[in-house]
């Protein structure tokens, strides 16, 4: 599997302005569960859980850019243990 220049984005604004209070819920921008995945130009933004969860073996990411969600708090995001790029414990 090859991922090439992919921008995965939870909408953090709409016509009325900024989205607040964790509306437009998206847990993860990407979950990789297969082996041998290659990502070239992976962008993941504003998910309300881990932005990327990488659980596959023998994969590689050549460029990664992330932007954390604006409408979270220390308690419901960082203290909950969410990450911008999380590699599974068994990988």
Backbone bond lengths (Angstrom), bond angles and torsions (degrees), N, CA, C in turn:
res aa  C-N    CA-C-N  psi(-1)  N-CA   C-N-CA  omega(-1)  CA-C   N-CA-C  phi
1 X - - - 1.436 - - 1.517 107.55 -
2 X 1.309 116.27 133.72 1.462 122.25 174.96 1.521 108.48 -121.11
3 X 1.304 115.65 129.38 1.464 122.56 173.39 1.523 105.37 -106.17
4 X 1.322 117.14 122.41 1.459 120.87 -174.38 1.524 110.71 -125.43
5 X 1.327 116.27 114.32 1.471 123.86 176.83 1.534 111.22 46.78
6 X 1.313 114.37 71.85 1.459 121.49 -176.55 1.522 109.90 -117.57
7 X 1.327 115.92 126.62 1.456 122.23 178.96 1.517 107.63 -109.51
8 X 1.324 116.66 109.75 1.461 123.58 -177.66 1.520 107.21 -107.59
9 X 1.329 115.94 117.36 1.454 120.15 -165.63 1.516 111.19 -140.10
10 X 1.321 116.53 127.19 1.465 121.75 169.25 1.520 107.02 -85.92
11 X 1.311 116.32 127.27 1.463 120.54 -179.22 1.522 109.73 -61.19
12 X 1.332 115.28 119.26 1.464 120.24 -179.64 1.520 111.52 -108.14
13 X 1.315 116.04 10.95 1.468 121.06 173.65 1.521 108.06 -156.95
14 X 1.328 114.89 157.29 1.456 121.08 176.76 1.529 107.99 -138.94
15 X 1.290 117.94 -166.87 1.467 121.44 -176.17 1.531 111.42 -59.30
16 X 1.336 116.81 -34.75 1.463 120.51 -179.52 1.532 112.92 -78.14
17 X 1.315 118.87 -10.10 1.463 121.42 -179.66 1.514 111.26 126.25
18 X 1.318 115.49 -150.95 1.463 120.96 -177.34 1.516 111.66 -66.11
19 X 1.328 115.82 142.87 1.454 122.28 173.21 1.521 106.99 -86.43
20 X 1.311 117.45 131.28 1.464 121.13 -176.69 1.516 110.10 -128.45
21 X 1.316 115.10 166.51 1.457 120.84 173.95 1.518 113.91 68.53
22 X 1.333 117.02 27.17 1.472 122.61 177.78 1.526 113.46 62.88
23 X 1.321 117.48 29.05 1.467 120.66 171.86 1.527 108.43 -70.49
24 X 1.305 117.43 168.68 1.470 123.06 -176.14 1.520 109.70 56.31
25 X 1.330 116.04 52.34 1.461 121.27 -171.75 1.529 112.13 -62.64
26 X 1.317 115.54 127.46 1.463 124.77 170.34 1.524 106.18 -138.30
27 X 1.325 117.10 121.59 1.468 120.50 -176.26 1.520 112.03 -72.96
28 X 1.340 117.56 -47.70 1.463 121.56 -175.26 1.517 109.50 -139.47
29 X 1.335 115.68 144.74 1.456 119.37 173.09 1.518 111.38 -73.36
30 X 1.346 116.50 -36.43 1.460 121.28 -178.37 1.515 109.71 -154.53
31 X 1.331 116.45 136.44 1.456 123.35 169.06 1.523 106.92 -120.40
32 X 1.310 116.71 122.96 1.461 121.78 176.62 1.526 106.90 -106.05
33 X 1.329 116.39 116.42 1.452 121.26 -179.74 1.524 112.47 -116.44
34 X 1.322 117.57 -3.91 1.452 121.53 178.92 1.517 111.51 -99.57
35 X 1.316 115.42 164.50 1.458 121.87 -179.72 1.530 110.90 -91.91
36 X 1.332 115.97 153.76 1.455 121.95 173.63 1.520 115.28 72.96
37 X 1.307 118.42 20.48 1.465 121.83 -179.88 1.526 109.20 -76.88
38 X 1.329 115.91 135.84 1.462 122.17 176.91 1.525 108.56 -118.98
39 X 1.324 116.38 128.90 1.462 121.09 179.63 1.526 109.50 -117.49
40 X 1.305 115.76 125.52 1.466 123.45 176.80 1.523 107.13 -118.94
41 X 1.317 118.10 111.58 1.460 120.48 -179.80 1.513 111.82 72.83
42 X 1.318 116.76 66.59 1.454 123.01 -179.73 1.525 108.98 -104.29
43 X 1.316 115.95 121.86 1.465 122.99 179.57 1.526 107.26 -120.78
44 X 1.333 117.64 128.12 1.454 121.15 178.44 1.529 108.27 -136.86
45 X 1.328 115.49 126.77 1.467 118.62 -172.19 1.526 112.88 -138.58
46 X 1.315 114.98 138.60 1.464 126.02 164.34 1.529 116.28 71.77
47 X 1.341 120.43 8.62 1.466 121.18 175.97 1.518 109.48 -62.39
48 X 1.313 116.08 153.51 1.468 120.37 -175.26 1.522 113.44 -93.63
49 X 1.327 117.44 2.81 1.464 123.14 172.20 1.518 106.90 -124.84
50 X 1.336 116.99 -144.69 1.460 119.93 173.74 1.522 108.43 -65.43
51 X 1.310 117.16 131.86 1.468 118.98 179.76 1.526 110.65 -65.11
52 X 1.326 117.31 -43.63 1.466 122.93 174.44 1.518 108.00 -132.26
53 X 1.335 115.85 132.91 1.463 122.27 171.31 1.527 106.97 -116.40
54 X 1.327 116.29 115.76 1.472 121.08 -177.19 1.523 107.77 -109.39
55 X 1.337 116.03 109.47 1.457 121.97 -175.42 1.528 113.25 -113.95
56 X 1.315 118.06 -2.31 1.459 121.65 -177.82 1.514 112.80 -91.56
57 X 1.320 115.45 154.84 1.460 122.71 178.36 1.531 110.72 -87.22
58 X 1.316 115.97 154.73 1.475 124.23 170.81 1.524 112.73 58.70
59 X 1.315 116.70 33.91 1.459 121.01 176.73 1.511 110.83 -101.27
60 X 1.337 115.32 170.56 1.457 120.02 -179.43 1.530 109.40 -152.49
61 X 1.322 115.55 144.00 1.459 121.99 173.15 1.524 107.30 -121.14
62 X 1.341 116.73 124.98 1.460 120.76 -177.14 1.516 113.91 -93.69
63 X 1.304 118.02 -24.23 1.469 120.96 173.82 1.513 107.01 -150.86
64 X 1.337 115.98 130.68 1.461 120.74 179.58 1.514 109.27 -135.71
65 X 1.330 114.78 134.24 1.459 120.88 174.56 1.514 107.82 -133.89
66 X 1.326 116.27 136.32 1.459 119.67 178.70 1.515 110.39 -136.05
67 X 1.302 113.71 159.31 1.459 121.49 174.19 1.519 106.30 -139.86
68 X 1.335 116.13 121.52 1.460 120.97 -178.02 1.519 110.70 -70.03
69 X 1.339 117.96 157.79 1.459 120.46 179.97 1.524 111.52 -67.71
70 X 1.316 115.13 147.31 1.466 121.11 179.63 1.521 112.63 -83.99
71 X 1.322 117.12 -27.95 1.463 120.70 -168.72 1.531 112.84 -102.32
72 X 1.339 116.33 39.85 1.458 120.54 175.32 1.524 108.98 -120.64
73 X 1.310 114.49 169.96 1.465 120.28 177.30 1.525 109.07 -118.50
74 X 1.296 116.49 170.00 1.465 121.43 175.35 1.532 109.50 -56.38
75 X 1.310 116.27 -41.59 1.462 121.45 -176.60 1.521 112.70 -67.61
76 X 1.328 117.77 -47.21 1.465 118.63 -173.71 1.525 113.68 -91.92
77 X 1.333 118.03 3.84 1.465 119.09 176.47 1.531 111.46 -128.78
78 X 1.297 117.95 -74.66 1.477 120.50 -175.41 1.524 112.01 -64.15
79 X 1.326 117.52 -46.32 1.464 119.82 179.68 1.531 111.60 -65.66
80 X 1.329 116.53 -23.94 1.466 120.86 178.20 1.535 111.38 -78.66
81 X 1.327 117.24 -7.62 1.457 121.19 174.19 1.512 115.84 88.63
82 X 1.323 118.32 19.56 1.463 120.61 179.26 1.526 111.36 -77.06
83 X 1.330 116.44 153.27 1.461 123.38 -175.10 1.525 111.00 -131.99
84 X 1.316 115.08 159.78 1.463 119.75 173.30 1.525 110.68 -75.74
85 X 1.341 117.72 -34.99 1.471 122.00 -179.69 1.518 106.74 -147.41
86 X 1.315 116.41 106.48 1.457 120.50 -175.72 1.535 110.08 -112.19
87 X 1.307 115.14 123.61 1.454 121.13 175.36 1.532 107.28 -96.20
88 X 1.329 115.47 130.49 1.455 120.79 -177.10 1.518 113.10 -57.21
89 X 1.301 117.15 149.53 1.457 123.75 -176.82 1.527 112.37 -61.12
90 X 1.327 118.06 -28.33 1.462 121.83 -177.54 1.535 113.46 -95.17
91 X 1.317 117.35 5.38 1.470 120.63 -178.05 1.504 109.41 -86.82
